C-alpha cells in the first residue's frame, strides 16, 4: 500500500509540472498581443514596444518560463496587467462564491446521484428504474445554460420565489446566502447527478449479480445489509472515480453558471481576464485549479486502498 501511495504522489508531481509548462505555452503562443490591448487603439508602435519591454514579453520563452516558475514556487502569482493588483488577492476575493457553489453542487450531486443509482439498481427493470434512467439521460443531455435559463424563467420571473441572479456573502446571513445559491446549485448539479447515478446503477447491478450476493440473500440477509454493507462497498471504486472526474467538468460548469447567474466568482474573473488578455490572472487561476484537480484525484486514488482490498502493494 505504501508503495502504491508513493507512486501516485510521484506521478502527481510530474503531472503538475507538465500542467505548468502547458499553461505557460498555451497562453504565450495564443494569438493576440496584451501590450497592444493595454495601450489601446490609438497607441503608437513605440508605446506598444515599451509596454512589451516593461512586461518582459520580449525575453525568450525559456527565460520567461523560468522567471514565472520561480515566482509561482515562491507563492508570487504575479500582478494583474490591467488592475495592477496581486493575482492572489484578486482570486481570494472571488473564492467564496465559487467554493460555496462547488461544495453545494458536489454535495447535492453525490447524495442524490448515488441514491438514485442504488435505487435504480435495486429496482432494475421496474417502473422506478425506467423513470430514473430517463431522468439521468435527460439531465446528462441538456446543456447547463439551457437548464439555468429555464429555472430562472420558472422560479424567478414567473413565480418570484427565488432571486434571478447575484450572490450574498455568508456573513450577511445564512438564508440570503442559501437562497441566492439554490438555482445555480440545482442548475449545475443536474448533469452530475445524472452522470453519477448512471455509473452507480451500472456498478451496483454488476455487484448484485455476483454469486456471493445470491448467497447472502439465501442466508436471509436484509435488503439494507445487502445494498449498503455488501454491494455498495464493492461497487465503490467506479463511483469514487466518477466523483473525482466530475470535478473536471465542474470547472467549466462553474464558469458558465456564474456567467448565467451573474455570480462574482473565479469563473467570472477568468472570463474577464480572457477578454483583456490578462496573462497573470489566467495563468494563476489555471495553475490553482489544475493543482486542486490533481490533488483531488490523488485523494481519490489513495481512497482506493480503503475500498479495494486488492491494492496492497
C-alpha positions in Angstrom: 0.0 0.0 0.0 2.8 2.4 0.9 4.5 1.8 -2.5 1.2 2.5 -4.3 0.7 5.8 -2.4 4.3 6.8 -3.1 4.0 6.0 -6.7 0.8 8.1 -7.0 2.5 11.1 -5.2 5.4 11.0 -7.6 3.1 10.8 -10.6 1.2 13.8 -9.2 4.3 15.9 -9.1 5.2 15.0 -12.7 1.7 15.8 -13.8 1.7 19.2 -12.0 5.0 20.1 -13.7 3.6 19.2 -17.2 0.5 21.2 -16.5 2.6 24.3 -15.6 4.5 24.0 -18.9 1.3 23.5 -20.9 -0.5 26.5 -19.2 2.5 28.8 -19.9 2.9 27.8 -23.5 -0.8 27.8 -24.2 -1.2 31.5 -23.3 2.1 32.7 -24.7 1.6 31.1 -28.1 -2.0 32.1 -28.4 -2.8 34.9 -30.9 -3.2 38.4 -29.6 -0.8 40.9 -28.0 -1.6 42.0 -24.5 0.7 45.0 -24.9 -1.5 46.3 -27.8 -4.7 45.8 -25.8 -3.3 47.7 -22.8 -2.0 50.5 -25.0 -5.4 51.0 -26.7 -6.4 51.5 -30.3 -4.6 54.9 -30.6 -1.2 53.7 -29.4 1.9 54.1 -31.5 4.3 51.2 -32.2 6.8 52.8 -29.8 4.3 52.8 -27.0 3.4 49.1 -27.6 7.1 48.2 -27.7 7.7 50.0 -24.4 4.9 48.1 -22.7 6.2 44.8 -24.1 9.6 45.6 -22.7 8.1 46.5 -19.3 6.2 43.3 -19.1 9.1 41.2 -20.2 7.4 39.9 -23.3 10.4 40.4 -25.4 12.5 37.9 -23.5 12.9 34.4 -24.9 10.2 32.0 -23.9 12.6 29.8 -21.7 13.6 32.9 -19.7 10.0 33.9 -19.3 9.1 30.4 -18.1 12.0 30.2 -15.6 11.1 33.6 -14.2 7.4 32.7 -14.0 8.0 29.2 -12.4 10.3 30.7 -9.7 7.6 33.2 -8.9 4.9 30.5 -8.7 7.0 28.3 -6.4 7.7 31.2 -4.1 3.9 32.0 -3.9 4.0 35.0 -6.1 1.5 34.6 -8.9 2.3 38.0 -10.4 0.3 41.2 -10.8 -2.7 41.8 -13.0 -1.8 43.7 -16.1 -4.9 45.8 -16.1 -5.7 46.4 -12.4 -2.1 46.4 -11.1 -3.2 44.3 -8.1 -1.7 41.0 -7.0 -3.3 38.0 -8.7 -3.7 36.0 -5.4 -5.5 39.0 -3.9 -7.9 39.1 -6.8 -8.5 35.4 -6.7 -9.0 35.3 -2.9 -11.7 38.0 -3.2 -13.6 35.7 -5.7 -13.2 32.4 -3.9 -16.1 32.4 -1.5 -18.9 32.3 -4.2 -17.1 29.7 -6.3 -16.3 27.5 -3.3 -19.8 27.8 -1.9 -21.3 26.8 -5.3 -18.9 23.9 -5.8 -19.4 22.4 -2.3 -23.2 22.6 -2.6 -23.1 21.2 -6.1 -20.9 18.2 -5.3 -22.8 17.5 -2.0 -26.1 17.5 -3.8 -24.8 15.6 -6.8 -23.2 12.8 -4.8 -26.1 12.5 -2.3 -28.8 12.3 -4.9 -26.8 10.6 -7.7 -25.6 7.7 -5.6 -29.1 7.3 -4.0 -30.8 7.3 -7.4 -28.2 4.8 -8.7 -28.7 2.4 -5.8 -32.5 2.6 -6.1 -32.5 2.1 -9.8 -30.2 -1.0 -9.5 -32.3 -2.5 -6.7 -35.5 -2.0 -8.8 -33.8 -2.9 -12.1 -36.3 -3.3 -14.9 -39.2 -1.8 -13.0 -41.0 1.4 -13.3 -38.7 3.2 -10.8 -35.7 2.1 -12.7 -37.1 3.3 -16.1 -38.1 6.7 -14.6 -34.7 7.3 -13.0 -32.9 6.1 -16.2 -34.9 8.6 -18.3 -34.1 11.4 -15.8 -30.4 10.5 -16.0 -30.4 10.6 -19.8 -32.2 13.9 -19.9 -30.1 15.5 -17.2 -26.9 14.4 -18.9 -28.0 15.7 -22.3 -29.4 19.2 -21.7 -26.8 21.9 -21.6 -26.2 23.7 -18.3 -27.1 27.2 -19.7 -30.4 25.9 -21.0 -31.3 24.5 -17.6 -30.2 27.7 -16.0 -32.4 30.0 -18.2 -35.4 27.6 -17.7 -35.1 27.6 -13.9 -34.7 31.4 -13.9 -37.9 31.8 -16.0 -40.0 29.4 -13.8 -38.8 30.1 -10.3 -37.6 33.7 -10.6 -39.5 35.5 -13.3 -42.9 33.7 -13.2 -43.3 32.7 -9.6 -40.8 35.2 -7.9 -39.8 32.5 -5.4 -36.1 32.9 -5.8 -33.8 35.8 -6.9 -32.8 36.0 -10.6 -29.1 36.5 -10.1 -26.4 37.8 -7.8 -24.7 36.5 -4.7 -24.9 37.3 -1.0 -21.8 36.5 1.2 -22.4 34.1 4.0 -21.6 36.7 6.7 -24.7 38.7 5.5 -26.9 35.8 6.8 -27.2 32.1 6.1 -30.7 32.4 4.5 -29.8 35.1 1.9 -26.6 33.1 1.1 -28.5 29.9 0.5 -31.4 31.5 -1.3 -29.1 33.0 -3.9 -27.4 29.7 -4.5 -30.4 27.4 -4.9 -30.9 28.0 -8.6 -27.2 27.9 -9.6 -26.6 24.8 -7.5 -29.6 22.9 -9.0 -28.6 24.0 -12.5 -25.0 22.9 -12.1 -25.9 19.7 -10.2 -28.3 18.1 -12.8 -25.7 16.7 -15.2 -23.5 15.4 -12.3 -26.5 13.8 -10.6 -27.3 12.1 -13.9 -23.7 11.0 -14.5 -23.1 9.7 -11.0 -26.5 7.9 -11.0 -25.7 6.1 -14.2 -22.3 4.9 -13.1 -23.7 3.9 -9.6 -26.5 1.9 -11.2 -24.2 0.1 -13.5 -21.7 -0.7 -10.7 -24.4 -1.9 -8.3 -26.0 -4.1 -11.0 -22.7 -5.8 -11.6 -22.1 -6.4 -7.9 -25.7 -7.5 -7.3 -25.3 -10.3 -9.9 -22.4 -11.8 -8.1 -22.7 -15.3 -6.5 -21.9 -14.0 -3.0 -24.8 -11.6 -3.2 -27.1 -14.5 -4.0 -25.6 -16.5 -1.1 -26.2 -13.5 1.2 -29.8 -13.4 0.1 -30.3 -17.1 0.6 -28.9 -16.8 4.1 -31.6 -14.2 4.9 -29.6 -11.0 4.8 -31.8 -7.9 4.9 -32.1 -5.6 1.9 -30.2 -2.9 3.8 -27.3 -5.2 4.6 -27.1 -6.4 1.0 -27.2 -2.9 -0.5 -25.0 -1.0 1.9 -22.8 -3.5 3.7 -22.0 -5.8 0.7 -22.9 -4.2 -2.6 -22.1 -0.5 -2.2 -18.6 -1.1 -0.7 -17.6 -3.4 -3.6 -19.1 -1.0 -6.2 -17.3 1.9 -4.6 -14.2 2.1 -6.9 -16.1 3.2 -10.1 -18.3 5.5 -8.1 -15.2 7.2 -6.5 -13.6 7.5 -9.9 -16.6 9.3 -11.5 -16.9 11.6 -8.5 -13.2 12.6 -9.0 -13.7 13.1 -12.7 -16.8 15.2 -12.0 -14.5 17.9 -10.7 -13.0 18.4 -14.2 -16.4 19.1 -15.6 -17.3 21.2 -12.6 -14.6 23.7 -13.5 -16.2 24.5 -16.9 -19.7 24.4 -15.5 -18.9 26.9 -12.8 -17.7 29.4 -15.4 -21.0 29.1 -17.4 -23.2 29.1 -14.3 -21.5 32.1 -12.7 -22.0 33.9 -16.0 -25.7 33.0 -16.3 -26.5 33.9 -12.7 -24.1 36.9 -12.5 -22.1 35.4 -9.6 -18.9 37.3 -8.9 -16.7 34.2 -8.6 -13.5 32.9 -10.0 -15.2 31.8 -13.2 -16.3 35.4 -14.0 -12.8 36.5 -13.1 -11.4 34.1 -15.7 -13.8 35.3 -18.4 -12.9 39.0 -17.8 -9.2 38.1 -17.8 -9.5 36.2 -21.1 -11.3 39.2 -22.7 -8.5 41.5 -21.6 -5.7 39.1 -22.3 -4.5 39.4 -18.7 -1.9 36.6 -18.7 -1.1 36.6 -15.0 -4.7 36.2 -13.8 -5.4 33.4 -16.4 -2.2 31.6 -15.5 -2.8 32.0 -11.8 -6.3 30.6 -11.9 -5.4 27.7 -14.2 -2.5 26.7 -12.1 -4.5 26.8 -8.9 -7.5 25.0 -10.4 -5.2 22.4 -12.0 -3.3 21.8 -8.8 -6.6 21.4 -6.9 -7.8 18.9 -9.5 -4.6 16.9 -9.4 -4.8 16.8 -5.5 -8.4 15.7 -5.6 -7.6 12.8 -8.0 -4.6 11.9 -5.7 -7.1 11.7 -2.8 -9.4 9.5 -4.9 -6.5 7.2 -5.8 -5.5 6.9 -2.2 -9.0 6.2 -1.2 -9.0 3.2 -3.4 -6.8 1.5 -0.8 -9.8 1.7 1.6 -12.4 0.2 -0.7 -10.4 -2.1 -2.9 -8.7 -5.0 -0.9 -6.7 -5.9 -4.0 -4.5 -2.8 -3.6 -1.9 -3.9 -1.1 1.4 -3.5 -2.9 
